[in-house]
Amino acid sequence: MAGDGTHSDSKAATIVIKDLKFTYPGIDGHSPPGSSPLIQNFSLTLGSGDRCLLVGSNGAGKTTILKILGGKHLVEPDMVRVLGRSAFHDTTLVSSGDLCYLGGEWRRDVAFAGFDVPIQMDVSAEKMIFGVAGIDPQRRADLIKVLDIDLSWRLHKVSDGQRRRVQICMGLLKPFKVLLLDEITVDLDVLARADLLRFLRKECEERGATIIYATHIFDGLEDWPTHIVYVAHGKLQLAMPMDKVKEISKLSLMRTVESWLRKERDEDRRKRKERKAAGLPEFGKKIEGSRVTGDPARAAIRATNNGWAAGRLNSTVAGEENFILSSNRVLRQ
């Protein structure tokens, strides 16, 4: 994988992203007029056995990229290929366990209770883990040991970190070929995180799995990744093997990434200062991808979803408070 996101060695490609462009759709399913792509001109190729560290500031687009790879957002099939298939269209990638996405907490929408409510049921860790059918008993036992899980844990009584261990264990029960991790170790203690990273490294070295790991925590990662990818404002800034990064920068991994982010922030501040000096708004106008914005009278002619959505007790149409389209004002956001 070279600096432009291309893969330079002879290993079989497991992830291929080609000129990816993505904008969150509006309420009518289309990109809002005038909206800028959240992800644009993004290309990347990874091969079997690669452990890729995905870095960038908050809001850079890391989670969106991982979710696209995980088949959670629709893009053109030729833009993103995972194991030679479209992650969104070929659902067997996920159902077979070949492709695994782990991110955030267990959450669900609960009508009249809220959106993204953490799942904290009164159920044991044993019931959750052993409730997954068709699992190799030895792999299950290894994961329980690696994550130091007490099978008697009740999920509504344990800490966030303990609940996270159960989530990770269940996500890794099937032997994946491609694993996408989005800040999944944020709640883990030092020992649990170190043991998990050691297990994941073994999966890549012995089974040829490919892992992309997005994180802001760099402790213990100096020698873990084989590649690093830096994203800013939805665009690929750098993609190269860690050996080359170490040749270019003599700093630690954390200090190296910090220097990239500081340079990015300084450039953003310079641009905002120039805009302000020119009499323009410091922050450019943004079109909200999940909302219909503008004059309510014009917005009213667009397709509107007047159906219920669990936990969403507000409209997604900007200015809808000024007019009424339906007696049901709980809309999908």
C-alpha positions in Angstrom: 0.0 0.0 0.0 1.6 3.2 -1.1 1.0 6.8 -0.1 -1.9 7.2 -2.5 -3.8 4.3 -1.0 -2.8 1.6 -3.5 -1.6 -1.8 -2.5 2.0 -2.5 -3.5 2.7 -6.1 -2.5 1.6 -9.4 -3.9 -0.9 -10.4 -1.2 -4.5 -11.0 -2.2 -6.6 -7.9 -1.9 -9.4 -8.3 0.7 -10.6 -4.6 0.8 -10.7 -2.4 -2.3 -12.1 1.1 -2.2 -12.0 3.0 -5.5 -12.8 6.7 -5.8 -15.4 6.5 -3.0 -17.8 9.4 -2.8 -20.6 9.5 -0.2 -23.2 11.9 1.2 -25.8 11.1 3.7 -29.2 11.2 2.0 -32.0 13.6 2.9 -35.4 12.5 4.0 -36.5 11.8 0.4 -33.5 9.4 -0.1 -31.5 11.8 -2.2 -28.6 14.1 -1.3 -29.8 17.6 -0.3 -29.2 20.1 -3.1 -25.9 22.0 -2.6 -24.6 19.4 -0.1 -20.9 18.6 -0.1 -19.7 14.9 -0.1 -18.8 13.7 3.4 -16.3 11.2 1.8 -14.8 12.0 -1.5 -12.0 10.7 -3.8 -11.1 8.0 -1.3 -9.2 5.0 -2.6 -7.5 2.3 -0.5 -6.5 -1.3 -1.0 -5.6 -3.8 1.8 -4.5 -7.4 1.6 -4.7 -10.6 3.6 -3.0 -10.3 7.0 -2.9 -6.5 7.0 -3.6 -4.7 10.3 -4.6 -1.1 9.4 -4.8 1.7 11.9 -7.4 4.4 10.8 -6.6 7.8 12.3 -8.1 11.2 12.1 -9.7 14.0 14.1 -13.3 13.8 15.4 -15.7 14.1 12.4 -13.0 13.2 9.8 -15.2 10.4 8.4 -13.6 7.4 10.0 -16.9 5.9 11.3 -18.7 6.6 8.0 -15.9 4.8 6.1 -16.1 1.8 8.4 -19.9 1.6 8.2 -19.7 1.7 4.4 -17.2 -1.1 4.4 -19.5 -3.0 6.9 -22.4 -2.7 4.4 -24.4 -0.3 6.5 -24.6 2.4 3.8 -25.5 2.1 0.2 -22.8 3.1 -2.3 -22.1 2.0 -5.9 -21.0 -1.6 -6.0 -17.8 -0.9 -7.8 -16.7 1.8 -5.3 -16.3 -0.7 -2.4 -15.4 -4.4 -2.6 -14.9 -6.6 0.4 -13.6 -10.1 -0.4 -14.5 -9.3 -4.0 -18.1 -8.6 -3.2 -20.3 -5.6 -2.4 -20.8 -5.4 1.3 -24.2 -3.7 1.1 -25.7 -5.9 -1.6 -24.2 -9.3 -0.6 -25.7 -9.8 2.8 -24.0 -13.2 3.1 -20.7 -11.5 3.9 -22.1 -10.4 7.3 -24.4 -13.4 7.9 -21.5 -15.9 7.3 -19.2 -14.0 9.7 -16.6 -13.4 7.0 -17.2 -9.6 7.5 -17.6 -8.3 11.0 -18.2 -4.7 12.2 -17.9 -3.8 15.8 -18.5 -0.2 17.0 -20.2 1.8 19.7 -22.3 0.2 22.4 -25.2 -2.2 22.0 -28.1 0.2 21.4 -31.6 0.1 19.9 -34.5 2.4 19.2 -37.3 2.0 21.8 -40.6 3.7 21.0 -41.6 6.4 23.5 -38.3 5.7 25.4 -35.7 7.2 23.2 -33.3 6.7 20.4 -30.1 4.7 20.8 -31.0 3.3 24.2 -28.2 1.2 25.6 -29.1 -2.5 25.8 -28.8 -3.4 29.5 -31.1 -6.4 29.8 -31.3 -8.7 32.8 -29.6 -11.6 31.1 -26.4 -13.5 31.8 -23.2 -13.3 29.8 -23.4 -17.1 29.5 -26.8 -16.9 27.8 -25.7 -14.3 25.4 -22.4 -16.0 24.4 -23.7 -19.6 24.3 -26.8 -18.4 22.5 -24.9 -18.0 19.3 -25.3 -21.2 17.3 -22.7 -23.0 15.1 -19.6 -21.8 17.0 -16.4 -23.7 17.5 -16.3 -24.5 21.3 -12.5 -24.0 21.4 -12.7 -20.6 19.9 -15.5 -19.6 22.2 -13.4 -20.8 25.2 -10.3 -18.9 24.0 -12.3 -15.7 23.7 -13.8 -16.0 27.1 -10.3 -16.5 28.5 -8.8 -13.7 26.5 -11.5 -11.2 27.5 -11.6 -12.6 31.1 -15.4 -12.9 31.1 -17.3 -14.2 34.1 -20.2 -16.1 32.6 -22.4 -15.3 35.6 -22.3 -11.6 34.9 -25.8 -10.0 34.6 -25.6 -7.3 31.8 -27.8 -4.8 33.7 -25.5 -4.9 36.7 -22.0 -4.9 35.2 -19.8 -2.0 34.3 -19.6 -0.5 30.7 -16.2 -2.2 30.3 -17.5 -5.6 31.3 -20.5 -5.2 29.0 -18.1 -4.2 26.2 -16.1 -7.5 26.7 -19.3 -9.5 26.2 -20.1 -7.5 23.1 -16.6 -8.0 21.6 -16.6 -11.7 22.5 -19.9 -12.3 20.6 -18.7 -10.3 17.7 -15.5 -12.4 17.3 -17.1 -15.8 17.9 -17.2 -16.5 14.1 -13.8 -16.6 12.5 -13.9 -13.4 10.4 -11.9 -12.7 7.3 -12.3 -8.9 7.5 -12.8 -7.1 10.9 -13.8 -3.5 11.3 -13.2 -2.0 14.7 -14.6 1.5 15.6 -13.3 2.7 19.0 -14.3 -0.7 20.3 -11.6 -0.8 23.1 -12.5 2.6 24.6 -14.1 1.0 27.8 -11.5 -1.7 28.3 -8.9 -1.7 31.0 -5.2 -2.0 30.2 -5.0 -5.8 30.5 -8.1 -6.5 28.6 -7.0 -4.2 25.7 -3.5 -5.7 25.6 -4.8 -9.3 25.5 -7.4 -8.4 22.9 -4.8 -6.7 20.6 -2.5 -9.8 21.0 -5.4 -12.1 20.0 -6.2 -9.9 17.0 -2.6 -9.9 15.8 -2.5 -13.7 16.0 -5.7 -13.9 13.9 -4.0 -11.9 11.2 -0.7 -13.7 11.3 -2.1 -17.3 11.5 -5.4 -17.0 9.6 -4.6 -14.1 7.2 -7.5 -12.0 8.5 -7.6 -8.2 7.6 -8.4 -5.7 10.3 -9.1 -2.0 10.2 -9.0 -0.4 13.6 -10.1 3.2 14.2 -9.0 4.6 17.5 -7.7 7.7 19.4 -5.9 5.6 22.0 -2.3 4.7 20.9 -1.0 3.0 24.0 0.5 -0.4 23.1 0.1 0.2 19.3 3.7 1.1 18.4 4.3 -2.4 16.8 0.7 -3.6 16.3 -0.3 -2.1 12.9 1.2 -3.1 9.6 -0.3 0.0 7.9 -1.7 3.4 8.8 -4.3 5.5 7.1 -4.9 9.1 7.9 -8.2 10.8 7.0 -9.1 14.5 7.2 -12.4 16.1 6.1 -13.4 12.9 4.4 -10.3 12.7 2.2 -7.4 10.3 2.3 -4.3 12.2 3.4 -1.8 9.4 3.9 -1.8 5.6 3.5 1.4 3.6 3.9 3.1 0.8 5.7 4.2 1.5 9.3 7.8 0.8 8.4 7.8 3.7 6.0 6.1 5.9 8.6 8.8 5.1 11.1 11.5 6.0 8.5 9.8 9.4 7.8 9.1 10.2 11.5 11.4 9.5 14.4 8.6 10.3 16.8 6.4 7.8 18.6 3.2 6.8 17.0 1.1 9.0 19.2 3.4 12.1 18.6 3.4 11.4 14.9 -0.4 11.4 14.6 -0.5 14.4 16.9 1.8 16.3 14.6 -0.5 15.5 11.6 -3.6 16.6 13.5 -2.0 19.8 14.8 -1.0 20.7 11.2 -4.5 20.0 10.1 -6.1 22.1 12.8 -3.7 25.0 12.2 -4.6 25.0 8.5 -8.3 25.0 9.4 -7.8 28.0 11.7 -5.9 29.8 9.0 -8.7 29.3 6.5 -11.3 30.4 9.0 -9.3 33.6 9.8 -9.1 34.4 6.1 -12.8 34.0 5.7 -13.5 36.2 8.7 -11.1 38.9 7.3 -12.9 38.8 4.0 -16.3 39.5 5.7 -17.5 35.9 5.3 -18.9 33.6 8.0 -16.0 32.0 9.8 -17.5 28.5 9.3 -18.9 27.8 5.8 -22.6 27.1 5.3 -23.3 23.4 5.6 -26.3 21.5 4.2 -27.5 19.1 6.7 -27.6 15.6 5.1 -30.4 14.1 7.2 -32.7 17.1 7.1 -34.7 19.1 4.6 -33.7 22.7 5.0 -34.9 26.0 3.5 -38.2 27.7 3.1 -41.0 25.5 4.6 -43.2 26.3 1.6 -40.6 24.9 -0.8 -39.7 22.1 1.5 -43.3 21.0 1.6 -43.3 19.9 -2.0 -40.5 17.3 -1.2 -41.3 13.7 -0.3 -42.0 13.5 3.4 -41.9 10.5 5.7 -44.9 10.9 8.0 -44.4 7.5 9.7 -43.5 6.7 13.3 -39.9 6.2 14.2 -39.0 4.7 17.5 -37.9 7.2 20.0 -37.8 10.2 17.7 -40.2 12.8 19.1 -39.2 15.6 16.8 -39.6 16.5 13.1 -36.8 16.2 10.6 -38.1 19.0 8.4 -36.5 22.3 9.2 -39.2 24.9 9.7 -42.0 22.3 10.1 -43.1 24.1 13.2 -44.5 26.8 11.0 -46.9 24.5 9.1 -48.7 21.2 9.4 -48.5 18.4 6.9 -50.1 15.6 9.0 -51.6 15.0 12.3 -48.6 12.7 13.0 -45.6 15.0 13.4 -43.1 12.3 14.5 -40.9 11.9 11.5 -37.9 9.8 10.7 -34.6 11.6 11.3 
